[in-house]
Amino acid sequence: MPVIKYSLGPMDNNTYIILDEATKEIAVVDPSFDSETLFLDVEKNEWEVRYILNTHAHFDHIIGNALWVEKTGAPLGLHRDDLTILRALPEQGKRFGFEVTPSPDPDFFIEEGNSIQLGETKIDVLFTPGHSPGGVTFVVGSSAIVGDCLFARSVGRTDLPGSSPETLMHSIKTRLLTLPDDTEVLPGHGPATTIGRERRQNPFLKELL
């Protein structure tokens, strides 16, 4: 059940495609800047876009929502606690100097404990707020797409509206650090890492261990 990473745009965003090889169904996670370039792979490989999923609703992770919904008609999923942030997408973009198209509202809300079925692949949902009120992690096999919750030797920002350092660290401790050490961590920016590597090397996590 491969997870394919695309590094895109001026803010080094990671957009991911979760592929169910048996059915060629895909879920597009956090369509970012320039994510329309992924349509070339979708068409070439004859993938069917089954879902568009957001780990959270900060503008650089959802800037491609409108395009992907329009082009594919696939349902959009987001945690309800980030709905206000999603609806403020144009204002978010302007603060960083970008003119952006508003995102459609979600077609369904993502909740912890739910599983999203993608062909024969199960996507499990963990609620990991802190960087944003409604941040989630998608666990697919031995990989975890964590948004901006955890990075290689770092953690997500908590100086944004609706963020909380205490909540972020609680999410990391009670959700992410309970995953096996060999779990691949796929963040919203930068390189992949593993839970075990972050447990050993991440200076921000020392207080949690």
Steps between C-alpha positions, in 0.01 A plus 500: 500500500737771382490859614650728237651833602510816290696805624329807359501877496679788667443372855639149440165334559454127480191373321444125525316248290385183675464230237303181526681290243224239469238749381713799393293720729688789658455753777670837453618639834559874544493626140740792511658748262543371144316179586336511157826351373395173665223459245764382255574200723131441566424482129811305404440236765122494458446566869151577628487787749276367776563756777661837566617512862640782712718445807414856601372820342796738486501663160813340357352152557156569351576748223433228243169381645277696263689384192498133598133501595409674173713269284413169664173538691659298781368565852708725727570396860610720793464498878211721608719700743691649205192605306527867604862508388412339167230760437757775564730372222501826296587705808773252594650527154498879501701508822777320312459693176299242304168540320323165535169347403274412795477134587170315478360388833574138591271229372567303817669555834798291602483368855748309715420132510352508153652306215488614140483209258697553181449193286663225706704750705389625841594852607476545877449845653671639810392834646823702543407864571736767628645651185138561407179416689401221263829345394489131416747226407428236237653160577540269201676173576836595652484865387349802674418820311522749785448841340686767699482318834847344498811549287850355482659636820226760541130550569225718356463871562273605785500877446205496260133573579341195659830327571616380841842371606351293782247339269762431235732323742208301643411388147855391429530315831164324502451440126826499307746364757271204558562384142776241436851639473531389138195704397594732215411861582394699194481870593343796325841648422849359472638147512344183632615356831387224738337496841806326647742755357297788640469327836881482515608820324227764514597759763142625529382160622741456792241622750257233380728200552 
